[in-house]
Structure formats: structure tokens, C-alpha cells
Amino acid sequence: MSVEKSMGAQTDPCRGTGPLSGVRVLDISTVVAGPFSCTLMADLGAEVLKVEMPGEGDHIRQLPPHKNGVALWSKVANRNKRGVTLDLRQPDGIELLERLLPQYDVLVENFRPGTLDRWGLDLARLRALRPDLIVLRVTGFGQTGPYRSRPGFARIFEAMSGFVNLCGEQDGPPLYPGFPVSDALTGVFGAYAVAAALLHREKHGEGQEIDLSATEAMLRVLDFMPIEYDQLGVVRTRQGNLNAYSAPSSVYKTRDDKWVVLAVSAPTVFRRLAIAIGRVDLLEDPMYSSNTARIRNREGIEGIMENWFGAHTLAEASDILMRHEVSFSPIYDMADIAADPHFSAREVLVRIQDEELGEVSMQNVVPRFSATPGRIWRAGPGIGQHNDEVYGELGLSAAQQAALRSRNII
């Protein structure tokens, strides 16, 4: 991982230069989904201002992991942003936000529906401040409906979307992944929705509200499952590590106790696999000659593959399968990713300088644009790191800022 040589790894406090360069985003959202949307936009050049509560900051700062009291998650989740503190629960805090808002194209919030209205920032007021404003509202269940005011976090959205019901062993309880998938996924939906709204504004000159439900985002990526239930009455459940759509396809242990995943979803790949493991007879066996037959006789074909992997080390199996162009992979952890030569060649991880931690590693910008590449120009800011800079630009003197700070407004 190189320092300052990869696509986007920068330490200078300059603005982004990607395809969203020139777009200004005011991020008053908290924790993961809303801030992640803003970070994705910042990676692609948008200028993002992160607003946090004075003192405690965003709740994400309370979540592990930490180093010397510094929240590592926030360093990535809020990278490429300037950061200020502002208490929006107080009238003077709202007044400052109203002074900031006309300078921004996009407002991102993830409070319960009606919260901004109670603070005096209903849509009419927002429109008065910035007529073509785009407002991204991120919630668990949307701005309407009987669940609109329910609290929730990623685990709730993943459960109600049907996602968690698919995870786990066939005869075991539902299992959660070790990361809040729905938060990150919702962030992706939010970033692309804002980009689409910006394009609409460019064409028609009008802003709009975006109602983004994390539960609905998680359900959307399950793709064919609602139509499968509607048309066939099928309710999909847990399959463990098995692939519900092809066989063989599971997780296998090698002779040297390494874990490997195999994906054989095309007839040509199964042919190559049969040749690779010395079982060309499977190509003519009616129990295994087609994917439908292999799914029907899954126990047999999976047993064959379990025995084959168990008789080979990871190095041996990798050599054989790569030579025959069979889709497989070891199950990586972060140490494996950091050491992988392909990831290194593409600079998937980059190192940048951070004021609090020194040199840190994080994921590079995704995706990669040929003409307007995004870049990383700073890790997530400290609490209120840019108060003097931002409020100075707003015209507040040092004395005015000190007075606001003494009252815990900023």
C-alpha cells in the first residue's frame, strides 16, 4: 500500500476533483447510513460538511474499535469531510444552520420523520432558504406508513427485510453478519439517489425530497424473492453455506485446515471442474450431468467436493483449480486482503496521513472514473476540527465563536 501515490490518496486540504466536484453537501445525519452516503459523494469530489453535537460528537464515535480514545470507524465513515459541532436542538443552533444552508446543494438527515419540522425546519422553510435544495431523508421505515416513527438500527432493518431469514444453517437459527450490511447498502442507495436528483435539477432547475427507507433498500436487493413468493408461493429459507441456485457450491476445508469457497454456476465451469478433479465420469452421470440434477442430488456432489478438498492442501487445490479456470477463492480475512498481490497492484487499500493517528490505511475510492477520478484527501475529522474555519467563513468573529462555545452551541 503506497502513501499518496494511489488513485486518490492525498493529505493536502484541497477540495475533491471527482465527477461530483462543485457539489456541496450538508451532512447532519448520524452513525452509518446517512454519513456513508455523504462519504461516497465526498469520495467522488463533493464538498461535505459534517455537523455533530458539541462534546460527544456523532454516536459512531462511541462504537468500537478505538485507538487511544480515537474512533477508528469515524475515520473512514466520515473521510473527505470538514467537521463542525452545532447543537440543532437549540434555537441559536438552528439559526446558524439556516445561515449555512443556502450555501449547500444537498441536505442529508436521518432523524425520525417530523424532527426537523419540530425544530422549525419544515420543507417550506428549507425551500425558502434554498429553493432548489435536495433533501435526502434516511430512516428505517420511510416518511409515511404506520411504522414511520419507529426507532431502529441495522439489525432491525435486516430482520424485517427478510434478509436475516436467509442467513444460517438449515436447521439452525437465523444468523446476522458481523457488520451492519443494511446501513452500508442504504448509504449506496442514498448516494446514487442524490446523484440522480442533481441530474434532474440540472435539467429542470428544481430540487426535491428523497425518502429513503433502510428496510426497503435491504428488501430491494433480494431481487427475485418477492416475485418468487407471489408467483410460486415459495418462501426461501436458510441454506447454510450452500448456494440455492447451483451445485456444487459451498465452503470446504482443505487438508491444511484452510477454508475455500467454490462457485460452479455455469455448465462450462462444471465441465472444467470435473476435469480438474479427475472425475470426467460426472459429465455423463444423470445424477450430476446438469445443474438441476446436481441440486436434486446435492448431498452426493457436495460430498465428492468435500473429500477432494480434504485430500489437498490449499496450495495444491489452488494450483489445480487455477490451471483449469475454475471459480474458487480462499476465505479471506483482513490480513489476507492486506497481503494479496492483486489488491496491492490495484491499490485497493491506501495509506493517508491523519492528524490524530498518523498514517492510516483504508479502502480506496470505488468505482474508478477514467476522466474524473475520485480521491481520498483526508480521514474523518476530529470533533469540531473545522469550527474556526467554517464559522469564520460564515462571518463569525473569534469572540462570537467563543460566546457560542461557552453556551455549548458549537
VENHUTA-V961189 format. One record per residue. SS is DSSP state (2 for helix, 1 for strand, 0 for the rest). PSI is psi as a letter, one per 20 degrees, with the letter a starting at -180 (none if undefined). NEAR is the number of other ideal C-beta (glycine too) atoms within 12 Angstrom. Layout:
# VENHUTA-V961189
ss:SS psi:PSI near:NEAR
ss:SS psi:PSI near:NEAR
This chain:
# VENHUTA-V961189
ss:0 psi:o near:26
ss:0 psi:r near:20
ss:1 psi:p near:20
ss:0 psi:j near:20
ss:0 psi:i near:16
ss:0 psi:r near:29
ss:0 psi:o near:29
ss:0 psi:i near:38
ss:1 psi:o near:36
ss:0 psi:q near:31
ss:0 psi:i near:25
ss:0 psi:q near:15
ss:0 psi:l near:19
ss:0 psi:r near:16
ss:0 psi:r near:24
ss:0 psi:r near:38
ss:0 psi:j near:28
ss:0 psi:a near:34
ss:0 psi:i near:27
ss:0 psi:j near:37
ss:0 psi:p near:25
ss:0 psi:i near:21
ss:0 psi:p near:33
ss:1 psi:p near:34
ss:1 psi:p near:48
ss:1 psi:o near:44
ss:1 psi:o near:49
ss:0 psi:j near:45
ss:0 psi:r near:45
ss:0 psi:r near:35
ss:0 psi:d near:35
ss:0 psi:f near:36
ss:2 psi:g near:44
ss:2 psi:g near:48
ss:2 psi:h near:49
ss:2 psi:h near:49
ss:2 psi:g near:49
ss:2 psi:h near:48
ss:2 psi:h near:47
ss:2 psi:h near:45
ss:2 psi:h near:48
ss:2 psi:h near:48
ss:2 psi:h near:47
ss:0 psi:j near:38
ss:0 psi:i near:33
ss:0 psi:q near:39
ss:1 psi:o near:35
ss:1 psi:p near:48
ss:1 psi:o near:45
ss:1 psi:p near:46
ss:1 psi:p near:44
ss:1 psi:r near:40
ss:0 psi:q near:28
ss:0 psi:q near:29
ss:0 psi:f near:16
ss:0 psi:h near:17
ss:0 psi:a near:32
ss:0 psi:q near:38
ss:2 psi:h near:21
ss:2 psi:h near:36
ss:2 psi:i near:34
ss:2 psi:i near:19
ss:0 psi:p near:22
ss:0 psi:q near:13
ss:0 psi:q near:18
ss:1 psi:q near:17
ss:1 psi:o near:16
ss:0 psi:k near:11
ss:0 psi:i near:16
ss:1 psi:p near:24
ss:1 psi:o near:32
ss:2 psi:h near:26
ss:2 psi:g near:31
ss:2 psi:h near:42
ss:2 psi:h near:38
ss:2 psi:g near:35
ss:2 psi:h near:42
ss:0 psi:k near:47
ss:0 psi:r near:43
ss:0 psi:j near:48
ss:1 psi:q near:47
ss:1 psi:q near:39
ss:1 psi:p near:41
ss:1 psi:r near:44
ss:1 psi:q near:37
ss:0 psi:p near:45
ss:0 psi:o near:29
ss:0 psi:i near:35
ss:0 psi:i near:21
ss:0 psi:q near:20
ss:2 psi:g near:16
ss:2 psi:h near:24
ss:2 psi:g near:29
ss:2 psi:h near:28
ss:2 psi:h near:24
ss:2 psi:g near:33
ss:2 psi:h near:40
ss:2 psi:h near:27
ss:2 psi:h near:23
ss:2 psi:h near:33
ss:2 psi:g near:36
ss:0 psi:i near:21
ss:0 psi:i near:23
ss:0 psi:q near:36
ss:0 psi:h near:32
ss:1 psi:p near:46
ss:1 psi:p near:47
ss:1 psi:p near:49
ss:1 psi:q near:43
ss:0 psi:k near:42
ss:0 psi:r near:29
ss:0 psi:q near:24
ss:0 psi:p near:30
ss:0 psi:i near:18
ss:2 psi:g near:25
ss:2 psi:h near:32
ss:2 psi:g near:18
ss:2 psi:h near:15
ss:0 psi:j near:25
ss:0 psi:j near:22
ss:0 psi:l near:34
ss:0 psi:r near:19
ss:2 psi:h near:26
ss:2 psi:g near:13
ss:2 psi:g near:24
ss:2 psi:g near:33
ss:2 psi:h near:21
ss:2 psi:h near:15
ss:2 psi:h near:27
ss:0 psi:n near:28
ss:0 psi:h near:19
ss:0 psi:k near:24
ss:0 psi:q near:35
ss:1 psi:p near:40
ss:1 psi:o near:41
ss:1 psi:o near:45
ss:1 psi:o near:42
ss:1 psi:o near:49
ss:1 psi:r near:40
ss:0 psi:h near:40
ss:0 psi:j near:31
ss:0 psi:r near:28
ss:0 psi:i near:29
ss:0 psi:r near:16
ss:0 psi:r near:16
ss:0 psi:i near:9
ss:0 psi:j near:22
ss:0 psi:h near:22
ss:0 psi:j near:18
ss:0 psi:p near:20
ss:0 psi:r near:17
ss:0 psi:q near:31
ss:0 psi:a near:27
ss:2 psi:g near:33
ss:2 psi:h near:27
ss:2 psi:g near:25
ss:2 psi:h near:40
ss:2 psi:h near:35
ss:2 psi:g near:26
ss:2 psi:i near:25
ss:0 psi:i near:32
ss:0 psi:i near:28
ss:0 psi:g near:35
ss:2 psi:h near:28
ss:2 psi:i near:23
ss:2 psi:i near:31
ss:0 psi:p near:27
ss:0 psi:r near:20
ss:0 psi:q near:17
ss:0 psi:h near:18
ss:0 psi:j near:9
ss:0 psi:a near:13
ss:0 psi:r near:14
ss:0 psi:q near:20
ss:0 psi:q near:21
ss:0 psi:q near:22
ss:0 psi:r near:20
ss:0 psi:k near:11
ss:0 psi:q near:17
ss:0 psi:n near:30
ss:2 psi:g near:30
ss:2 psi:h near:41
ss:2 psi:g near:41
ss:2 psi:g near:34
ss:2 psi:g near:36
ss:2 psi:h near:48
ss:2 psi:h near:41
ss:2 psi:g near:31
ss:2 psi:g near:33
ss:2 psi:g near:43
ss:2 psi:g near:43
ss:2 psi:h near:24
ss:2 psi:g near:34
ss:2 psi:g near:45
ss:2 psi:g near:30
ss:2 psi:h near:20
ss:2 psi:h near:33
ss:2 psi:h near:34
ss:2 psi:g near:18
ss:2 psi:g near:18
ss:2 psi:h near:24
ss:2 psi:h near:17
ss:2 psi:h near:11
ss:2 psi:i near:12
ss:0 psi:j near:11
ss:0 psi:q near:18
ss:0 psi:a near:28
ss:0 psi:r near:27
ss:1 psi:q near:28
ss:1 psi:o near:36
ss:1 psi:o near:28
ss:1 psi:o near:43
ss:1 psi:p near:36
ss:2 psi:h near:48
ss:2 psi:g near:38
ss:2 psi:h near:31
ss:2 psi:g near:39
ss:2 psi:g near:40
ss:2 psi:h near:29
ss:2 psi:h near:24
ss:0 psi:i near:25
ss:0 psi:i near:27
ss:0 psi:e near:15
ss:0 psi:i near:16
ss:2 psi:h near:24
ss:2 psi:g near:19
ss:2 psi:h near:13
ss:2 psi:g near:17
ss:2 psi:g near:16
ss:2 psi:g near:11
ss:2 psi:h near:10
ss:2 psi:i near:12
ss:0 psi:j near:9
ss:0 psi:p near:14
ss:0 psi:o near:15
ss:0 psi:q near:23
ss:0 psi:a near:22
ss:0 psi:q near:22
ss:0 psi:j near:26
ss:0 psi:c near:21
ss:0 psi:j near:29
ss:0 psi:q near:30
ss:0 psi:p near:25
ss:0 psi:i near:23
ss:0 psi:i near:20
ss:0 psi:r near:28
ss:0 psi:q near:36
ss:0 psi:q near:42
ss:0 psi:n near:33
ss:0 psi:a near:32
ss:1 psi:p near:26
ss:1 psi:q near:35
ss:1 psi:p near:25
ss:0 psi:r near:30
ss:0 psi:h near:19
ss:0 psi:k near:18
ss:0 psi:k near:14
ss:0 psi:q near:26
ss:1 psi:p near:23
ss:1 psi:q near:37
ss:1 psi:q near:27
ss:1 psi:p near:39
ss:0 psi:o near:26
ss:0 psi:m near:37
ss:0 psi:i near:21
ss:0 psi:q near:18
ss:2 psi:h near:19
ss:2 psi:h near:17
ss:2 psi:h near:25
ss:2 psi:h near:38
ss:2 psi:g near:24
ss:2 psi:h near:26
ss:2 psi:g near:40
ss:2 psi:g near:29
ss:2 psi:g near:21
ss:2 psi:h near:31
ss:0 psi:j near:34
ss:0 psi:k near:15
ss:0 psi:l near:24
ss:2 psi:i near:18
ss:2 psi:h near:15
ss:2 psi:h near:31
ss:2 psi:h near:22
ss:0 psi:i near:14
ss:0 psi:p near:19
ss:0 psi:i near:15
ss:0 psi:h near:22
ss:0 psi:j near:34
ss:0 psi:i near:22
ss:0 psi:r near:22
ss:2 psi:h near:26
ss:2 psi:g near:17
ss:2 psi:h near:22
ss:2 psi:h near:36
ss:2 psi:h near:26
ss:2 psi:h near:16
ss:0 psi:l near:22
ss:2 psi:g near:30
ss:2 psi:h near:18
ss:2 psi:g near:22
ss:2 psi:h near:36
ss:2 psi:h near:29
ss:2 psi:h near:20
ss:2 psi:g near:32
ss:2 psi:h near:42
ss:2 psi:g near:26
ss:2 psi:h near:19
ss:2 psi:g near:31
ss:2 psi:h near:37
ss:2 psi:h near:22
ss:0 psi:i near:19
ss:0 psi:q near:27
ss:0 psi:r near:19
ss:2 psi:g near:26
ss:2 psi:g near:16
ss:2 psi:g near:22
ss:2 psi:g near:34
ss:2 psi:g near:23
ss:2 psi:g near:15
ss:2 psi:g near:26
ss:2 psi:h near:33
ss:2 psi:g near:18
ss:2 psi:h near:16
ss:0 psi:j near:24
ss:0 psi:l near:17
ss:0 psi:p near:34
ss:0 psi:o near:24
ss:1 psi:r near:37
ss:1 psi:q near:23
ss:1 psi:q near:29
ss:0 psi:o near:20
ss:0 psi:q near:18
ss:0 psi:a near:13
ss:2 psi:h near:17
ss:2 psi:h near:11
ss:2 psi:g near:19
ss:2 psi:g near:21
ss:2 psi:h near:19
ss:2 psi:i near:16
ss:0 psi:p near:20
ss:2 psi:h near:12
ss:2 psi:g near:14
ss:2 psi:h near:22
ss:2 psi:g near:20
ss:2 psi:h near:12
ss:0 psi:i near:21
ss:0 psi:l near:31
ss:0 psi:h near:28
ss:1 psi:p near:33
ss:1 psi:r near:37
ss:1 psi:p near:28
ss:1 psi:r near:37
ss:1 psi:p near:24
ss:1 psi:q near:32
ss:0 psi:h near:20
ss:0 psi:h near:24
ss:0 psi:i near:25
ss:1 psi:c near:17
ss:1 psi:p near:20
ss:1 psi:q near:29
ss:1 psi:q near:31
ss:1 psi:r near:37
ss:1 psi:q near:34
ss:0 psi:r near:31
ss:0 psi:p near:38
ss:0 psi:p near:25
ss:0 psi:a near:20
ss:0 psi:p near:21
ss:0 psi:p near:21
ss:0 psi:h near:10
ss:0 psi:h near:11
ss:0 psi:m near:21
ss:0 psi:q near:27
ss:0 psi:r near:38
ss:0 psi:r near:36
ss:1 psi:p near:44
ss:0 psi:i near:35
ss:0 psi:q near:39
ss:0 psi:r near:40
ss:0 psi:q near:43
ss:0 psi:q near:41
ss:0 psi:r near:29
ss:0 psi:o near:30
ss:0 psi:k near:33
ss:0 psi:h near:28
ss:0 psi:k near:32
ss:2 psi:g near:33
ss:2 psi:g near:23
ss:2 psi:g near:18
ss:2 psi:g near:34
ss:2 psi:h near:32
ss:2 psi:g near:17
ss:2 psi:h near:18
ss:0 psi:i near:27
ss:0 psi:j near:14
ss:0 psi:p near:27
ss:0 psi:r near:13
ss:2 psi:h near:14
ss:2 psi:g near:12
ss:2 psi:g near:22
ss:2 psi:g near:29
ss:2 psi:h near:16
ss:2 psi:g near:16
ss:2 psi:h near:29
ss:2 psi:h near:24
ss:2 psi:h near:13
ss:0 psi:j near:18
ss:0 psi:k near:19
ss:0 psi:h near:31
ss:0 psi:none near:38
